[in-house]
């Protein structure tokens, strides 16, 4: 059975993953539990190698940015207001 860490928030999970990456403990973790939201409860996500860990880290970073409002990208407008 893979060792996992419990989900509290995307920001906390991102910090935990960065700590695990820095310490090298992600090699032992093999996965993390994340919230599926609503009635879905918790879901465990497993990874087999560094590439999969990095992909998961990128996804968690996006979610953490959305959670904290840092991922918002304002709307861009055409310089001429979209008229020809």
C-alpha positions in Angstrom: 0.0 0.0 0.0 1.4 3.4 -1.0 2.0 6.0 1.7 -0.2 9.1 1.1 -0.7 12.5 2.7 -4.1 13.9 3.5 -5.6 16.7 1.5 -6.5 20.0 3.3 -6.2 22.6 0.6 -4.5 23.0 -2.8 -2.1 25.5 -1.3 -1.1 23.2 1.5 -0.7 20.3 -0.8 1.5 22.4 -3.1 3.7 23.3 -0.2 3.9 19.7 1.0 4.8 18.5 -2.5 7.6 21.1 -2.8 8.9 20.1 0.6 8.8 16.4 -0.5 10.6 17.3 -3.7 13.3 19.2 -1.8 13.8 16.4 0.7 13.6 13.6 -1.8 10.8 12.0 0.2 8.5 12.1 -2.8 10.2 8.8 -3.9 8.7 7.1 -0.9 5.3 8.8 -0.9 4.0 7.4 -4.2 0.8 9.4 -4.0 -1.3 12.0 -2.4 -5.0 12.2 -1.4 -7.0 15.0 -2.9 -10.5 16.2 -2.4 -12.9 15.3 -5.2 -15.3 18.0 -3.9 -18.9 17.7 -2.9 -20.1 14.2 -2.2 -17.1 12.7 -4.0 -15.0 12.8 -0.8 -11.3 12.1 -1.0 -9.5 10.5 -3.9 -5.9 9.1 -4.0 -3.7 9.9 -6.9 -0.6 7.7 -7.4 2.5 8.4 -9.4 5.2 6.0 -10.6 8.1 8.2 -11.5 9.4 11.8 -11.4 7.7 12.7 -14.6 4.3 11.9 -13.2 5.1 13.6 -9.9 6.1 16.8 -11.9 2.8 16.7 -13.9 0.9 16.4 -10.6 2.9 19.2 -9.1 2.1 21.4 -12.1 -1.6 20.7 -11.8 -1.6 21.3 -8.0 0.2 24.6 -8.6 -2.5 25.7 -11.0 -5.2 24.8 -8.5 -3.4 26.5 -5.6 -3.1 29.7 -7.7 -6.8 29.6 -8.4 -7.6 29.0 -4.8 -5.5 32.0 -3.7 -6.5 34.2 -6.6 -3.0 34.3 -8.1 -4.0 32.3 -11.1 -6.5 34.8 -12.4 -5.5 36.3 -15.7 -7.4 39.4 -16.6 -9.2 39.8 -19.9 -7.2 41.3 -22.7 -8.7 43.7 -25.2 -7.8 44.6 -28.7 -6.0 47.9 -29.0 -8.6 49.3 -31.4 -11.6 47.9 -29.5 -11.9 45.0 -31.9 -12.9 47.2 -34.9 -10.9 46.3 -37.9 
